[in-house]
Amino acid sequence: MWFTYIIECKDKTLYTGVTTDIKRRFLEHKRKKGGKYTASHPVAMVVYTENHSTRSKALKRELQIKGLPKREKKALFEIKTLA
């Protein structure tokens, strides 16, 4: 199983990525080993995840999410929180 995820950084910016293991990947980001962006923007928490059956589907969704304005990205996890 693959996941598309959004992490909120301590400066309130959002980072979107894909992984097979959310906990492991978050710890990598937290240790500044998860990517260039999160190395310079300390992470706060995972705010959104989606399950996908293949890496290809997860990557396609990652690109869709990255293309959204910040308010629409935030709406994804604010709606999920209310549900």
DOKOLSE-500350 format. One record per residue: x, y, z of N, C-alpha, C, CB in turn; residue number from 1; residue in three letters. Coordinates in steps of 0.001 Angstrom, whole numbers. Glycine has a CB too. Layout:
<pts>
<pt><n_x>X</n_x><n_y>Y</n_y><n_z>Z</n_z><ca_x>X</ca_x><ca_y>Y</ca_y><ca_z>Z</ca_z><c_x>X</c_x><c_y>Y</c_y><c_z>Z</c_z><cb_x>X</cb_x><cb_y>Y</cb_y><cb_z>Z</cb_z><pos>NUM</pos><code>ALA</code></pt>
...
</pts>
This chain:
<pts>
<pt><n_x>842</n_x><n_y>-1181</n_y><n_z>0</n_z><ca_x>0</ca_x><ca_y>0</ca_y><ca_z>0</ca_z><c_x>892</c_x><c_y>1251</c_y><c_z>0</c_z><cb_x>-961</cb_x><cb_y>-6</cb_y><cb_z>1228</cb_z><pos>1</pos><code>MET</code></pt>
<pt><n_x>469</n_x><n_y>2232</n_y><n_z>-744</n_z><ca_x>1164</ca_x><ca_y>3517</ca_y><ca_z>-836</ca_z><c_x>288</c_x><c_y>4614</c_y><c_z>-248</c_z><cb_x>1534</cb_x><cb_y>3846</cb_y><cb_z>-2308</cb_z><pos>2</pos><code>TRP</code></pt>
<pt><n_x>928</n_x><n_y>5646</n_y><n_z>263</n_z><ca_x>222</ca_x><ca_y>6777</ca_y><ca_z>856</ca_z><c_x>699</c_x><c_y>8083</c_y><c_z>249</c_z><cb_x>415</cb_x><cb_y>6799</cb_y><cb_z>2373</cb_z><pos>3</pos><code>PHE</code></pt>
<pt><n_x>-230</n_x><n_y>8979</n_y><n_z>33</n_z><ca_x>85</ca_x><ca_y>10381</ca_y><ca_z>-250</ca_z><c_x>-194</c_x><c_y>11100</c_y><c_z>1063</c_z><cb_x>-777</cb_x><cb_y>10984</cb_y><cb_z>-1482</cb_z><pos>4</pos><code>THR</code></pt>
<pt><n_x>711</n_x><n_y>11982</n_y><n_z>1463</n_z><ca_x>553</ca_x><ca_y>12625</ca_y><ca_z>2760</ca_z><c_x>870</c_x><c_y>14114</c_y><c_z>2677</c_z><cb_x>1450</cb_x><cb_y>11952</cb_y><cb_z>3798</cb_z><pos>5</pos><code>TYR</code></pt>
<pt><n_x>339</n_x><n_y>14849</n_y><n_z>3653</n_z><ca_x>672</ca_x><ca_y>16265</ca_y><ca_z>3811</ca_z><c_x>1183</c_x><c_y>16441</c_y><c_z>5237</c_z><cb_x>-575</cb_x><cb_y>17204</cb_y><cb_z>3518</cb_z><pos>6</pos><code>ILE</code></pt>
<pt><n_x>2330</n_x><n_y>17089</n_y><n_z>5347</n_z><ca_x>2905</ca_x><ca_y>17444</ca_y><ca_z>6639</ca_z><c_x>2812</c_x><c_y>18950</c_y><c_z>6801</c_z><cb_x>4382</cb_x><cb_y>16957</cb_y><cb_z>6761</cb_z><pos>7</pos><code>ILE</code></pt>
<pt><n_x>2397</n_x><n_y>19379</n_y><n_z>7984</n_z><ca_x>2450</ca_x><ca_y>20810</ca_y><ca_z>8291</ca_z><c_x>3765</c_x><c_y>21062</c_y><c_z>9018</c_z><cb_x>1208</cb_x><cb_y>21273</cb_y><cb_z>9160</cb_z><pos>8</pos><code>GLU</code></pt>
<pt><n_x>4498</n_x><n_y>22051</n_y><n_z>8538</n_z><ca_x>5762</ca_x><ca_y>22418</ca_y><ca_z>9154</ca_z><c_x>5510</c_x><c_y>23427</c_y><c_z>10274</c_z><cb_x>6739</cb_x><cb_y>22998</cb_y><cb_z>8101</cb_z><pos>9</pos><code>CYS</code></pt>
<pt><n_x>6500</n_x><n_y>23626</n_y><n_z>11117</n_z><ca_x>6346</ca_x><ca_y>24534</ca_y><ca_z>12254</ca_z><c_x>6079</c_x><c_y>25966</c_y><c_z>11816</c_z><cb_x>7583</cb_x><cb_y>24491</cb_y><cb_z>13123</cb_z><pos>10</pos><code>LYS</code></pt>
<pt><n_x>6510</n_x><n_y>26325</n_y><n_z>10610</n_z><ca_x>6248</ca_x><ca_y>27681</ca_y><ca_z>10098</ca_z><c_x>4910</c_x><c_y>27770</c_y><c_z>9359</c_z><cb_x>7381</cb_x><cb_y>28117</cb_y><cb_z>9161</cb_z><pos>11</pos><code>ASP</code></pt>
<pt><n_x>4080</n_x><n_y>26718</n_y><n_z>9504</n_z><ca_x>2733</ca_x><ca_y>26625</ca_y><ca_z>8921</ca_z><c_x>2731</c_x><c_y>26389</c_y><c_z>7412</c_z><cb_x>1967</cb_x><cb_y>27884</cb_y><cb_z>9221</cb_z><pos>12</pos><code>LYS</code></pt>
<pt><n_x>3880</n_x><n_y>26106</n_y><n_z>6814</n_z><ca_x>3906</ca_x><ca_y>25717</ca_y><ca_z>5412</ca_z><c_x>3531</c_x><c_y>24240</c_y><c_z>5323</c_z><cb_x>5310</cb_x><cb_y>25988</cb_y><cb_z>4770</cb_z><pos>13</pos><code>THR</code></pt>
<pt><n_x>3184</n_x><n_y>23789</n_y><n_z>4124</n_z><ca_x>2753</ca_x><ca_y>22412</ca_y><ca_z>3917</ca_z><c_x>3700</c_x><c_y>21696</c_y><c_z>2965</c_z><cb_x>1320</cb_x><cb_y>22371</cb_y><cb_z>3375</cb_z><pos>14</pos><code>LEU</code></pt>
<pt><n_x>3981</n_x><n_y>20436</n_y><n_z>3256</n_z><ca_x>4816</ca_x><ca_y>19590</ca_y><ca_z>2416</ca_z><c_x>4010</c_x><c_y>18357</c_y><c_z>2034</c_z><cb_x>6140</cb_x><cb_y>19195</cb_y><cb_z>3144</cb_z><pos>15</pos><code>TYR</code></pt>
<pt><n_x>4020</n_x><n_y>18003</n_y><n_z>760</n_z><ca_x>3290</ca_x><ca_y>16835</ca_y><ca_z>268</ca_z><c_x>4269</c_x><c_y>15810</c_y><c_z>-285</c_z><cb_x>2264</cb_x><cb_y>17242</cb_y><cb_z>-815</cb_z><pos>16</pos><code>THR</code></pt>
<pt><n_x>4047</n_x><n_y>14531</n_y><n_z>40</n_z><ca_x>4919</ca_x><ca_y>13479</ca_y><ca_z>-453</ca_z><c_x>4199</c_x><c_y>12148</c_y><c_z>-535</c_z><cb_x>6136</cb_x><cb_y>13352</cb_y><cb_z>430</cb_z><pos>17</pos><code>GLY</code></pt>
<pt><n_x>4952</n_x><n_y>11104</n_y><n_z>-886</n_z><ca_x>4422</ca_x><ca_y>9735</ca_y><ca_z>-949</ca_z><c_x>5357</c_x><c_y>8792</c_y><c_z>-200</c_z><cb_x>4247</cb_x><cb_y>9271</cb_y><cb_z>-2427</cb_z><pos>18</pos><code>VAL</code></pt>
<pt><n_x>4796</n_x><n_y>7712</n_y><n_z>323</n_z><ca_x>5584</ca_x><ca_y>6727</ca_y><ca_z>1058</ca_z><c_x>4791</c_x><c_y>5435</c_y><c_z>1214</c_z><cb_x>5997</cb_x><cb_y>7277</cb_y><cb_z>2439</cb_z><pos>19</pos><code>THR</code></pt>
<pt><n_x>5475</n_x><n_y>4403</n_y><n_z>1665</n_z><ca_x>4796</ca_x><ca_y>3159</ca_y><ca_z>2038</ca_z><c_x>4664</c_x><c_y>3058</c_y><c_z>3551</c_z><cb_x>5557</cb_x><cb_y>1939</cb_y><cb_z>1487</cb_z><pos>20</pos><code>THR</code></pt>
<pt><n_x>5327</n_x><n_y>3957</n_y><n_z>4278</n_z><ca_x>5321</ca_x><ca_y>3905</ca_y><ca_z>5749</ca_z><c_x>5299</c_x><c_y>5332</c_y><c_z>6294</c_z><cb_x>6569</cb_x><cb_y>3120</cb_y><cb_z>6296</cb_z><pos>21</pos><code>ASP</code></pt>
<pt><n_x>4125</n_x><n_y>5788</n_y><n_z>6701</n_z><ca_x>3953</ca_x><ca_y>7171</ca_y><ca_z>7175</ca_z><c_x>4824</c_x><c_y>7472</c_y><c_z>8393</c_z><cb_x>2486</cb_x><cb_y>7431</cb_y><cb_z>7517</cb_z><pos>22</pos><code>ILE</code></pt>
<pt><n_x>4812</n_x><n_y>6595</n_y><n_z>9398</n_z><ca_x>5587</ca_x><ca_y>6852</ca_y><ca_z>10623</ca_z><c_x>7072</c_x><c_y>6975</c_y><c_z>10335</c_z><cb_x>5355</cb_x><cb_y>5740</cb_y><cb_z>11641</cb_z><pos>23</pos><code>LYS</code></pt>
<pt><n_x>7602</n_x><n_y>6035</n_y><n_z>9552</n_z><ca_x>9027</ca_x><ca_y>6068</ca_y><ca_z>9212</ca_z><c_x>9373</c_x><c_y>7342</c_y><c_z>8463</c_z><cb_x>9411</cb_x><cb_y>4847</cb_y><cb_z>8372</cb_z><pos>24</pos><code>ARG</code></pt>
<pt><n_x>8543</n_x><n_y>7679</n_y><n_z>7475</n_z><ca_x>8824</ca_x><ca_y>8854</ca_y><ca_z>6646</ca_z><c_x>8759</c_x><c_y>10144</c_y><c_z>7456</c_z><cb_x>7841</cb_x><cb_y>8926</cb_y><cb_z>5482</cb_z><pos>25</pos><code>ARG</code></pt>
<pt><n_x>7778</n_x><n_y>10232</n_y><n_z>8370</n_z><ca_x>7689</ca_x><ca_y>11419</ca_y><ca_z>9219</ca_z><c_x>8949</c_x><c_y>11555</c_y><c_z>10072</c_z><cb_x>6434</cb_x><cb_y>11353</cb_y><cb_z>10117</cb_z><pos>26</pos><code>PHE</code></pt>
<pt><n_x>9414</n_x><n_y>10455</n_y><n_z>10646</n_z><ca_x>10642</ca_x><ca_y>10508</ca_y><ca_z>11447</ca_z><c_x>11844</c_x><c_y>10921</c_y><c_z>10608</c_z><cb_x>10909</cb_x><cb_y>9154</cb_y><cb_z>12097</cb_z><pos>27</pos><code>LEU</code></pt>
<pt><n_x>11895</n_x><n_y>10475</n_y><n_z>9359</n_z><ca_x>12975</ca_x><ca_y>10909</ca_y><ca_z>8467</ca_z><c_x>12914</c_x><c_y>12420</c_y><c_z>8268</c_z><cb_x>12886</cb_x><cb_y>10182</cb_y><cb_z>7101</cb_z><pos>28</pos><code>GLU</code></pt>
<pt><n_x>11713</n_x><n_y>12941</n_y><n_z>8030</n_z><ca_x>11565</ca_x><ca_y>14386</ca_y><ca_z>7879</ca_z><c_x>11971</c_x><c_y>15098</c_y><c_z>9163</c_z><cb_x>10118</cb_x><cb_y>14746</cb_y><cb_z>7501</cb_z><pos>29</pos><code>HIS</code></pt>
<pt><n_x>11546</n_x><n_y>14566</n_y><n_z>10293</n_z><ca_x>11848</ca_x><ca_y>15174</ca_y><ca_z>11583</ca_z><c_x>13353</c_x><c_y>15214</c_y><c_z>11853</c_z><cb_x>11140</cb_x><cb_y>14412</cb_y><cb_z>12696</cb_z><pos>30</pos><code>LYS</code></pt>
<pt><n_x>14052</n_x><n_y>14194</n_y><n_z>11374</n_z><ca_x>15516</ca_x><ca_y>14110</ca_y><ca_z>11544</ca_z><c_x>16271</c_x><c_y>14830</c_y><c_z>10435</c_z><cb_x>15956</cb_x><cb_y>12652</cb_y><cb_z>11589</cb_z><pos>31</pos><code>ARG</code></pt>
<pt><n_x>15514</n_x><n_y>15544</n_y><n_z>9581</n_z><ca_x>16074</ca_x><ca_y>16319</ca_y><ca_z>8469</ca_z><c_x>16741</c_x><c_y>15423</c_y><c_z>7418</c_z><cb_x>17087</cb_x><cb_y>17332</cb_y><cb_z>8999</cb_z><pos>32</pos><code>LYS</code></pt>
<pt><n_x>16254</n_x><n_y>14196</n_y><n_z>7302</n_z><ca_x>16750</ca_x><ca_y>13245</ca_y><ca_z>6296</ca_z><c_x>15680</c_x><c_y>12951</c_y><c_z>5255</c_z><cb_x>17205</cb_x><cb_y>11935</cb_y><cb_z>6966</cb_z><pos>33</pos><code>LYS</code></pt>
<pt><n_x>14550</n_x><n_y>13654</n_y><n_z>5312</n_z><ca_x>13406</ca_x><ca_y>13327</ca_y><ca_z>4476</ca_z><c_x>13290</c_x><c_y>14116</c_y><c_z>3201</c_z><cb_x>12192</cb_x><cb_y>13509</cb_y><cb_z>5239</cb_z><pos>34</pos><code>GLY</code></pt>
<pt><n_x>14106</n_x><n_y>15114</n_y><n_z>3011</n_z><ca_x>14014</ca_x><ca_y>15922</ca_y><ca_z>1810</ca_z><c_x>14580</c_x><c_y>17304</c_y><c_z>2051</c_z><cb_x>12575</cb_x><cb_y>16017</cb_y><cb_z>1337</cb_z><pos>35</pos><code>GLY</code></pt>
<pt><n_x>14915</n_x><n_y>17976</n_y><n_z>974</n_z><ca_x>15523</ca_x><ca_y>19305</ca_y><ca_z>1089</ca_z><c_x>14587</c_x><c_y>20301</c_y><c_z>1762</c_z><cb_x>15918</cb_x><cb_y>19823</cb_y><cb_z>-287</cb_z><pos>36</pos><code>LYS</code></pt>
<pt><n_x>13304</n_x><n_y>20272</n_y><n_z>1394</n_z><ca_x>12375</ca_x><ca_y>21257</ca_y><ca_z>1938</ca_z><c_x>12245</c_x><c_y>21123</c_y><c_z>3447</c_z><cb_x>11008</cb_x><cb_y>21112</cb_y><cb_z>1284</cb_z><pos>37</pos><code>TYR</code></pt>
<pt><n_x>12010</n_x><n_y>19897</n_y><n_z>3916</n_z><ca_x>11805</ca_x><ca_y>19718</ca_y><ca_z>5353</ca_z><c_x>13109</c_x><c_y>19788</c_y><c_z>6143</c_z><cb_x>11126</cb_x><cb_y>18393</cb_y><cb_z>5614</cb_z><pos>38</pos><code>THR</code></pt>
<pt><n_x>14234</n_x><n_y>19732</n_y><n_z>5470</n_z><ca_x>15508</ca_x><ca_y>19936</ca_y><ca_z>6163</ca_z><c_x>15634</c_x><c_y>21381</c_y><c_z>6626</c_z><cb_x>16694</cb_x><cb_y>19563</cb_y><cb_z>5249</cb_z><pos>39</pos><code>ALA</code></pt>
<pt><n_x>15026</n_x><n_y>22299</n_y><n_z>5882</n_z><ca_x>15096</ca_x><ca_y>23713</ca_y><ca_z>6249</ca_z><c_x>13787</c_x><c_y>24258</c_y><c_z>6822</c_z><cb_x>15487</cb_x><cb_y>24524</cb_y><cb_z>5046</cb_z><pos>40</pos><code>SER</code></pt>
<pt><n_x>12752</n_x><n_y>23421</n_y><n_z>6872</n_z><ca_x>11459</ca_x><ca_y>23789</ca_y><ca_z>7451</ca_z><c_x>11065</c_x><c_y>22673</c_y><c_z>8425</c_z><cb_x>10352</cb_x><cb_y>24000</cb_y><cb_z>6328</cb_z><pos>41</pos><code>HIS</code></pt>
<pt><n_x>11428</n_x><n_y>22790</n_y><n_z>9693</n_z><ca_x>11134</ca_x><ca_y>21719</ca_y><ca_z>10651</ca_z><c_x>9655</c_x><c_y>21323</c_y><c_z>10643</c_z><cb_x>11542</cb_x><cb_y>22153</cb_y><cb_z>12054</cb_z><pos>42</pos><code>PRO</code></pt>
<pt><n_x>9424</n_x><n_y>20022</n_y><n_z>10712</n_z><ca_x>8062</ca_x><ca_y>19502</ca_y><ca_z>10617</ca_z><c_x>7354</c_x><c_y>19534</c_y><c_z>11972</c_z><cb_x>8081</cb_x><cb_y>18075</cb_y><cb_z>10070</cb_z><pos>43</pos><code>VAL</code></pt>
<pt><n_x>6030</n_x><n_y>19688</n_y><n_z>11934</n_z><ca_x>5227</ca_x><ca_y>19680</ca_y><ca_z>13155</ca_z><c_x>4415</c_x><c_y>18393</c_y><c_z>13250</c_z><cb_x>4295</cb_x><cb_y>20904</cb_y><cb_z>13199</cb_z><pos>44</pos><code>ALA</code></pt>
<pt><n_x>3613</n_x><n_y>18089</n_y><n_z>12189</n_z><ca_x>2760</ca_x><ca_y>16903</ca_y><ca_z>12243</ca_z><c_x>2249</c_x><c_y>16518</c_y><c_z>10864</c_z><cb_x>1586</cb_x><cb_y>17138</cb_y><cb_z>13181</cb_z><pos>45</pos><code>MET</code></pt>
<pt><n_x>1881</n_x><n_y>15258</n_y><n_z>10747</n_z><ca_x>1186</ca_x><ca_y>14780</ca_y><ca_z>9553</ca_z><c_x>-274</c_x><c_y>15201</c_y><c_z>9718</c_z><cb_x>1333</cb_x><cb_y>13200</cb_y><cb_z>9363</cb_z><pos>46</pos><code>VAL</code></pt>
<pt><n_x>-783</n_x><n_y>15943</n_y><n_z>8734</n_z><ca_x>-2151</ca_x><ca_y>16447</ca_y><ca_z>8846</ca_z><c_x>-3127</c_x><c_y>15755</c_y><c_z>7895</c_z><cb_x>-2166</cb_x><cb_y>17931</cb_y><cb_z>8585</cb_z><pos>47</pos><code>VAL</code></pt>
<pt><n_x>-2607</n_x><n_y>14990</n_y><n_z>6936</n_z><ca_x>-3499</ca_x><ca_y>14367</ca_y><ca_z>5953</ca_z><c_x>-2819</c_x><c_y>13165</c_y><c_z>5319</c_z><cb_x>-3915</cb_x><cb_y>15382</cb_y><cb_z>4867</cb_z><pos>48</pos><code>TYR</code></pt>
<pt><n_x>-3584</n_x><n_y>12096</n_y><n_z>5121</n_z><ca_x>-3079</ca_x><ca_y>10924</ca_y><ca_z>4391</ca_z><c_x>-4184</c_x><c_y>10360</c_y><c_z>3502</c_z><cb_x>-2561</cb_x><cb_y>9831</cb_y><cb_z>5378</cb_z><pos>49</pos><code>THR</code></pt>
<pt><n_x>-3770</n_x><n_y>9755</n_y><n_z>2428</n_z><ca_x>-4659</ca_x><ca_y>9022</ca_y><ca_z>1519</ca_z><c_x>-3993</c_x><c_y>7692</c_y><c_z>1183</c_z><cb_x>-4964</cb_x><cb_y>9851</cb_y><cb_z>211</cb_z><pos>50</pos><code>GLU</code></pt>
<pt><n_x>-4762</n_x><n_y>6615</n_y><n_z>1130</n_z><ca_x>-4257</ca_x><ca_y>5292</ca_y><ca_z>735</ca_z><c_x>-4374</c_x><c_y>5123</c_y><c_z>-772</c_z><cb_x>-5030</cb_x><cb_y>4162</cb_y><cb_z>1466</cb_z><pos>51</pos><code>ASN</code></pt>
<pt><n_x>-3375</n_x><n_y>4469</n_y><n_z>-1367</n_z><ca_x>-3402</ca_x><ca_y>4164</ca_y><ca_z>-2800</ca_z><c_x>-2862</c_x><c_y>2755</c_y><c_z>-3019</c_z><cb_x>-2572</cb_x><cb_y>5208</cb_y><cb_z>-3615</cb_z><pos>52</pos><code>HIS</code></pt>
<pt><n_x>-3410</n_x><n_y>2085</n_y><n_z>-3989</n_z><ca_x>-3013</ca_x><ca_y>702</ca_y><ca_z>-4244</ca_z><c_x>-1668</c_x><c_y>583</c_y><c_z>-4960</c_z><cb_x>-4074</cb_x><cb_y>15</cb_y><cb_z>-5058</cb_z><pos>53</pos><code>SER</code></pt>
<pt><n_x>-1246</n_x><n_y>1639</n_y><n_z>-5654</n_z><ca_x>30</ca_x><ca_y>1584</ca_y><ca_z>-6374</ca_z><c_x>824</c_x><c_y>2875</c_y><c_z>-6175</c_z><cb_x>-210</cb_x><cb_y>1335</cb_y><cb_z>-7876</cb_z><pos>54</pos><code>THR</code></pt>
<pt><n_x>2117</n_x><n_y>2770</n_y><n_z>-6402</n_z><ca_x>2983</ca_x><ca_y>3949</ca_y><ca_z>-6324</ca_z><c_x>2569</c_x><c_y>4983</c_y><c_z>-7365</c_z><cb_x>4461</cb_x><cb_y>3553</cb_y><cb_z>-6523</cb_z><pos>55</pos><code>ARG</code></pt>
<pt><n_x>2218</n_x><n_y>4506</n_y><n_z>-8539</n_z><ca_x>1809</ca_x><ca_y>5398</ca_y><ca_z>-9622</ca_z><c_x>605</c_x><c_y>6252</c_y><c_z>-9228</c_z><cb_x>1484</cb_x><cb_y>4589</cb_y><cb_z>-10874</cb_z><pos>56</pos><code>SER</code></pt>
<pt><n_x>-395</n_x><n_y>5631</n_y><n_z>-8611</n_z><ca_x>-1582</ca_x><ca_y>6376</ca_y><ca_z>-8190</ca_z><c_x>-1237</c_x><c_y>7389</c_y><c_z>-7101</c_z><cb_x>-2667</cb_x><cb_y>5413</cb_y><cb_z>-7688</cb_z><pos>57</pos><code>LYS</code></pt>
<pt><n_x>-360</n_x><n_y>6991</n_y><n_z>-6178</n_z><ca_x>56</ca_x><ca_y>7902</ca_y><ca_z>-5110</ca_z><c_x>811</c_x><c_y>9102</c_y><c_z>-5681</c_z><cb_x>933</cb_x><cb_y>7163</cb_y><cb_z>-4086</cb_z><pos>58</pos><code>ALA</code></pt>
<pt><n_x>1694</n_x><n_y>8865</n_y><n_z>-6643</n_z><ca_x>2457</ca_x><ca_y>9957</ca_y><ca_z>-7258</ca_z><c_x>1555</c_x><c_y>10898</c_y><c_z>-8055</c_z><cb_x>3548</cb_x><cb_y>9391</cb_y><cb_z>-8171</cb_z><pos>59</pos><code>LEU</code></pt>
<pt><n_x>580</n_x><n_y>10339</n_y><n_z>-8755</n_z><ca_x>-352</ca_x><ca_y>11185</ca_y><ca_z>-9501</ca_z><c_x>-1134</c_x><c_y>12086</c_y><c_z>-8558</c_z><cb_x>-1316</cb_x><cb_y>10326</cb_y><cb_z>-10330</cb_z><pos>60</pos><code>LYS</code></pt>
<pt><n_x>-1570</n_x><n_y>11521</n_y><n_z>-7428</n_z><ca_x>-2319</ca_x><ca_y>12319</ca_y><ca_z>-6447</ca_z><c_x>-1409</c_x><c_y>13368</c_y><c_z>-5797</c_z><cb_x>-2939</cb_x><cb_y>11400</cb_y><cb_z>-5361</cb_z><pos>61</pos><code>ARG</code></pt>
<pt><n_x>-159</n_x><n_y>13004</n_y><n_z>-5555</n_z><ca_x>801</ca_x><ca_y>13969</ca_y><ca_z>-5001</ca_z><c_x>906</c_x><c_y>15188</c_y><c_z>-5922</c_z><cb_x>2200</cb_x><cb_y>13308</cb_y><cb_z>-4811</cb_z><pos>62</pos><code>GLU</code></pt>
<pt><n_x>1029</n_x><n_y>14946</n_y><n_z>-7215</n_z><ca_x>1121</ca_x><ca_y>16057</ca_y><ca_z>-8170</ca_z><c_x>-151</c_x><c_y>16895</c_y><c_z>-8182</c_z><cb_x>1402</cb_x><cb_y>15527</cb_y><cb_z>-9574</cb_z><pos>63</pos><code>LEU</code></pt>
<pt><n_x>-1306</n_x><n_y>16242</n_y><n_z>-8087</n_z><ca_x>-2574</ca_x><ca_y>16989</ca_y><ca_z>-8019</ca_z><c_x>-2603</c_x><c_y>17894</c_y><c_z>-6797</c_z><cb_x>-3776</cb_x><cb_y>16021</cb_y><cb_z>-7985</cb_z><pos>64</pos><code>GLN</code></pt>
<pt><n_x>-2245</n_x><n_y>17340</n_y><n_z>-5648</n_z><ca_x>-2269</ca_x><ca_y>18113</ca_y><ca_z>-4408</ca_z><c_x>-1262</c_x><c_y>19256</c_y><c_z>-4463</c_z><cb_x>-1975</cb_x><cb_y>17207</cb_y><cb_z>-3204</cb_z><pos>65</pos><code>ILE</code></pt>
<pt><n_x>-63</n_x><n_y>18987</n_y><n_z>-4971</n_z><ca_x>949</ca_x><ca_y>20041</ca_y><ca_z>-5059</ca_z><c_x>489</c_x><c_y>21198</c_y><c_z>-5945</c_z><cb_x>2257</cb_x><cb_y>19467</cb_y><cb_z>-5593</cb_z><pos>66</pos><code>LYS</code></pt>
<pt><n_x>-391</n_x><n_y>20933</n_y><n_z>-6884</n_z><ca_x>-904</ca_x><ca_y>21970</ca_y><ca_z>-7773</ca_z><c_x>-2039</c_x><c_y>22795</c_y><c_z>-7182</c_z><cb_x>-1366</cb_x><cb_y>21349</cb_y><cb_z>-9037</cb_z><pos>67</pos><code>GLY</code></pt>
<pt><n_x>-2535</n_x><n_y>22380</n_y><n_z>-6012</n_z><ca_x>-3638</ca_x><ca_y>23115</ca_y><ca_z>-5387</ca_z><c_x>-3126</c_x><c_y>24345</c_y><c_z>-4641</c_z><cb_x>-4414</cb_x><cb_y>22202</cb_y><cb_z>-4426</cb_z><pos>68</pos><code>LEU</code></pt>
<pt><n_x>-3945</n_x><n_y>25393</n_y><n_z>-4582</n_z><ca_x>-3591</ca_x><ca_y>26521</ca_y><ca_z>-3708</ca_z><c_x>-3607</c_x><c_y>26054</c_y><c_z>-2246</c_z><cb_x>-4581</cb_x><cb_y>27723</cb_y><cb_z>-3916</cb_z><pos>69</pos><code>PRO</code></pt>
<pt><n_x>-2877</n_x><n_y>26755</n_y><n_z>-1392</n_z><ca_x>-2765</ca_x><ca_y>26350</ca_y><ca_z>8</ca_z><c_x>-4137</c_x><c_y>26211</c_y><c_z>675</c_z><cb_x>-1915</cb_x><cb_y>27357</cb_y><cb_z>775</cb_z><pos>70</pos><code>LYS</code></pt>
<pt><n_x>-5062</n_x><n_y>27110</n_y><n_z>383</n_z><ca_x>-6376</ca_x><ca_y>27042</ca_y><ca_z>1031</ca_z><c_x>-7099</c_x><c_y>25753</c_y><c_z>667</c_z><cb_x>-7232</cb_x><cb_y>28252</cb_y><cb_z>638</cb_z><pos>71</pos><code>ARG</code></pt>
<pt><n_x>-6921</n_x><n_y>25269</n_y><n_z>-555</n_z><ca_x>-7559</ca_x><ca_y>24014</ca_y><ca_z>-960</ca_z><c_x>-6869</c_x><c_y>22810</c_y><c_z>-311</c_z><cb_x>-7535</cb_x><cb_y>23874</cb_y><cb_z>-2493</cb_z><pos>72</pos><code>GLU</code></pt>
<pt><n_x>-5555</n_x><n_y>22882</n_y><n_z>-149</n_z><ca_x>-4845</ca_x><ca_y>21811</ca_y><ca_z>560</ca_z><c_x>-5338</c_x><c_y>21740</c_y><c_z>1999</c_z><cb_x>-3307</cb_x><cb_y>22040</cb_y><cb_z>521</cb_z><pos>73</pos><code>LYS</code></pt>
<pt><n_x>-5450</n_x><n_y>22909</n_y><n_z>2635</n_z><ca_x>-5926</ca_x><ca_y>22940</ca_y><ca_z>4016</ca_z><c_x>-7353</c_x><c_y>22420</c_y><c_z>4126</c_z><cb_x>-5845</cb_x><cb_y>24357</cb_y><cb_z>4570</cb_z><pos>74</pos><code>LYS</code></pt>
<pt><n_x>-8170</n_x><n_y>22684</n_y><n_z>3110</n_z><ca_x>-9547</ca_x><ca_y>22204</ca_y><ca_z>3123</ca_z><c_x>-9584</c_x><c_y>20668</c_y><c_z>3128</c_z><cb_x>-10319</cb_x><cb_y>22757</cb_y><cb_z>1904</cb_z><pos>75</pos><code>ALA</code></pt>
<pt><n_x>-8615</n_x><n_y>20009</n_y><n_z>2517</n_z><ca_x>-8578</ca_x><ca_y>18549</ca_y><ca_z>2518</ca_z><c_x>-8507</c_x><c_y>18006</c_y><c_z>3941</c_z><cb_x>-7384</cb_x><cb_y>18044</cb_y><cb_z>1702</cb_z><pos>76</pos><code>LEU</code></pt>
<pt><n_x>-7621</n_x><n_y>18536</n_y><n_z>4755</n_z><ca_x>-7493</ca_x><ca_y>17982</ca_y><ca_z>6094</ca_z><c_x>-8445</c_x><c_y>18621</c_y><c_z>7097</c_z><cb_x>-6084</cb_x><cb_y>18140</cb_y><cb_z>6573</cb_z><pos>77</pos><code>PHE</code></pt>
<pt><n_x>-8933</n_x><n_y>19804</n_y><n_z>6825</n_z><ca_x>-9944</ca_x><ca_y>20386</ca_y><ca_z>7715</ca_z><c_x>-11270</c_x><c_y>19643</c_y><c_z>7562</c_z><cb_x>-10134</cb_x><cb_y>21897</cb_y><cb_z>7417</cb_z><pos>78</pos><code>GLU</code></pt>
<pt><n_x>-11615</n_x><n_y>19265</n_y><n_z>6334</n_z><ca_x>-12841</ca_x><ca_y>18496</ca_y><ca_z>6095</ca_z><c_x>-12720</c_x><c_y>17115</c_y><c_z>6748</c_z><cb_x>-13118</cb_x><cb_y>18355</cb_y><cb_z>4566</cb_z><pos>79</pos><code>ILE</code></pt>
<pt><n_x>-11562</n_x><n_y>16486</n_y><n_z>6600</n_z><ca_x>-11349</ca_x><ca_y>15155</ca_y><ca_z>7167</ca_z><c_x>-11445</c_x><c_y>15214</c_y><c_z>8699</c_z><cb_x>-9969</cb_x><cb_y>14589</cb_y><cb_z>6727</cb_z><pos>80</pos><code>LYS</code></pt>
<pt><n_x>-10943</n_x><n_y>16284</n_y><n_z>9311</n_z><ca_x>-10982</ca_x><ca_y>16434</ca_y><ca_z>10754</ca_z><c_x>-12416</c_x><c_y>16567</c_y><c_z>11251</c_z><cb_x>-10160</cb_x><cb_y>17643</cb_y><cb_z>11183</cb_z><pos>81</pos><code>THR</code></pt>
<pt><n_x>-13257</n_x><n_y>17228</n_y><n_z>10488</n_z><ca_x>-14651</ca_x><ca_y>17439</ca_y><ca_z>10879</ca_z><c_x>-15510</c_x><c_y>16186</c_y><c_z>10716</c_z><cb_x>-15244</cb_x><cb_y>18566</cb_y><cb_z>10066</cb_z><pos>82</pos><code>LEU</code></pt>
<pt><n_x>-15090</n_x><n_y>15299</n_y><n_z>9830</n_z><ca_x>-15903</ca_x><ca_y>14102</ca_y><ca_z>9530</ca_z><c_x>-15934</c_x><c_y>13103</c_y><c_z>10669</c_z><cb_x>-15378</cb_x><cb_y>13417</cb_y><cb_z>8293</cb_z><pos>83</pos><code>ALA</code></pt>
</pts>
